[in-house]
């Protein structure tokens, strides 16, 4: 199976401080993978590098077979839109857009017209079980519902890779389980590669693979 | 991997910018007002300046471009009374029509009406030089030289309620009105308001004032394309005739040139004022945009994560700045025209819109919006997504 992510000797420094030391890592298509580790170990930095939100200092980064190491800001933006979906701990919905328009937003950067984008977004909201809340604004939704909207937004571009940074960090246990089940179902149904940063060992246990980050170095392990 | 077309269409961008401007609410209004004031200042000042220049030009149009005015001043130590030259019949070829003018003030009385009037003595050539026409009666002729015949200006005639054939007392003498002049309007070149004056033969003026002498000679140039030459000829001719006088020849063109210079300076000054107002408006836009960008840093990060390129972010905010400036400019143009109209109406002039005023005002308002919006816009576009998304 081809690798959707391939990192070779990736180093990331902030001034004097080295956050990632020559990290090499390959994640095949369709895998579910947790990134765990203590706070400040560099796991978010790793996810940001994979998500093209940050740039490595040295090393090589291949996404979906394309070398993105020295890609321009615009090229990285287009790649994020085409191949990646993001889910954040704090949802990051735009407060003055309705749930529907939040979900439709990524399509606008592809030049899709408003009506077509809303049609597709409506379908994605249905897929996460929120078709009835399309006209609501983020402030009118519960945490779990907001995260579902965020997942629908991440899926609307039909990405091959879903990157989630503590997606259940702000949610209670049962809501968190629902979200986890949703993500796993998406992985199963759409062959979506899932990479999730998490603090929660229970979450990590449901992933096929668990990457441990400590002091800027990674070690591989499979969840129990 | 750059696709042929990526990024939202213009309509979508405009819609997004409008929505976020709406969100800005009162703050957007303040910046808009600043720009509007700047634009209004530029438009109003240019239009007022233009209207003033037009008004002045209309006033001067009545003067005739061939008119020359020679002012005579006695040389300080030439105490001896200069022999007043009347041999103007032999005027040089470059000069057509030559009218000496002596003036004094006299009390005029007719029946119960009495008032102080300007009385001017001249030769029949004055009518030709100034283009005088009678409403009633006739002009003065050479045969009137020794008589007590007078012409009344239109204003004087109505004030004294005198007509042709009436007698008017000037000083201690009675004069007979032989004609009433048609209204002339004021000519700033000529030191005599014809409408408010009494005209009589030069010799007759002696009856009112023994000391009055010729102070001005009015003349026409034979060829209005060679005014400077005619002025030099006139100057030399008068100097020879009256060596005890200092002669200074004034041309309408000189006055017009001087006024044009003054009006250019004035316009520059006003435009500078408008520029300062725009500067203030621009700083307002910059302020709003800086706050806007810093408050929406996280949104910028989210949009970037979802696929917005730096150019898309730049467009988002640049369109906001542009929309602000454009709304301000339109409002300002309207206010500016209104203000110019109010000012000209209060000054009793006609409003003449400077064809450049609105393009210049709107253009400079837009330019100032873009110029001052650019720095915050570029700062937004240069944000790293990871920095924009960071919690703090």
Interface residues (C-beta under 8 A of the other chain):
Chain A: X48 X51 X53 X54 X66 X73 X74 X75 X77 X78 X79 X80 X81 X82 X86 X88 X90 X92 X94 X96 X105 X106 X108 X109 X110 X111 X113 X114 X153 X157
Chain B: X1 X2 X3 X5 X6 X7 X8 X9 X12 X15 X19 X20 X23 X298 X299 X301 X302 X303 X304 X305 X306 X307 X308 X309 X310 X311 X312 X384 X385 X386 X389 X391
